[in-house]
Amino acid sequence: MCGIIGYTGRKEAEEIMLDALEVLEYRGYDSAGIAVCGPDGSVRIRKCAGRVKDLRSLCEGDGVKGACGIGHTRWATHGGVSDGNAHPHKFGKVTVIHNGIIENYKSLIGKYGLEGELQSQTDSEVAAAVLSHFYNGDPYAAIRKTVLKLKGTFAFGILFDDIPGTIFAVRNVSPIVIAKTGEGSMMASDVTVLGQYSKDYFVLPEFHVGVLKADGTELYDMAG
């Protein structure tokens, strides 16, 4: 099991995500990481093998500022326990956190010429690379094309460099819960982590795209 969190709004995202990942520790994990998106679209990733307290220490004094971000706690499935295999993963303009297992990741590596291009041993980075392959400025088309290529289970939180302040979410089997808060929008793999921020939430339907913004959430099916 893994934990995912996303926040976009009017507060600094880093502390909210670190606190949320600590709430998700009961699910078990071996590494943790966050990605914070600045107002200019720049994405800063901090991740490490170990505990959330180790990640918090890594972030201290780092000056990673931004009101939008995604975070993850991982149990190793594809690829061992290492800083590089921890989430989030960035490929091109795409940053991804992922719960689940992409069963056809090896065939995707060959199909999209990813051999030697990946920085980790994870199926999750392969999914990020395929998403980057399809991304040409239209996030909905890229997400739709990508999920049709994937076999397995997934819950994705996605940032695009050129769409700052916005989190995209899509899932199959693996859960995502989305909430509206007084300070923005949140997503998580577990409603437990959202309780202190909001009682106004819903479970993202499978094969729908949730779009989280500071002023609310939009929901699209695969036809747009």
C-alpha positions, 0 to 999 in steps of 0.5 A: 500500500502507498499513500498519496496527497495533493494540495493546491490553494492559498497556503504553502503546500510543503507543510500541509503535505508533510503533515498529511504524509505523517497521517498516512504513515500507518499504511506502511512505506519505505520512502517518501517524497514531495513535489512543489510547484512554484507560481512560475511553473517550476517544480522542485522535488525532494524525496528519499528512502526512509521515513517522513521525518527524514524527508522533513529534515531534507526539506528544512531550510530548503526554501521550497515555496509554492501553494501547489504540490503532490506527495507520496509514501511508497512501498517498493514493488518495481525497483528496490528501496532507494532515493531514485525510486522514491516518488514523485517522478519527473519526465519532461514537463510531467511530474507524477505520483502513482499508486498501483501496478502497471503490468505492461511497463516493460512493453511500454519501455520498448514501444516508446523507446525509453531504454536508457532514458529512465532514472529509476527502476519503477513502473511509475516513471514509465507511466510518467514518460508515456504521459510526457510522450503524449503531452503537447499542451493538452493535458486531457488528451495526454491523460486519455491516450496514456491511460488507454495504453496502461494495463494494471491499477493506478491512481495518479496525481499529475503536475504539468510545468506549464499549468502551474497551480493545477493538479490532475488526478485519474484512477483505475481501481486504486482510490483517490478522494478529492475534497474542497477546503476553505483554503483550496482543494486536496486529494488523497488516497485515504479520506482519513488525511482529509478529515482535518481540512474538510468534510466536503469530499467525493471519491473520484470515479474510475477513468475520470479526470479530476482537476484541482485548482485553488478555487475548486475542482472540475471533473471530466470523463474520458470524452472530455 
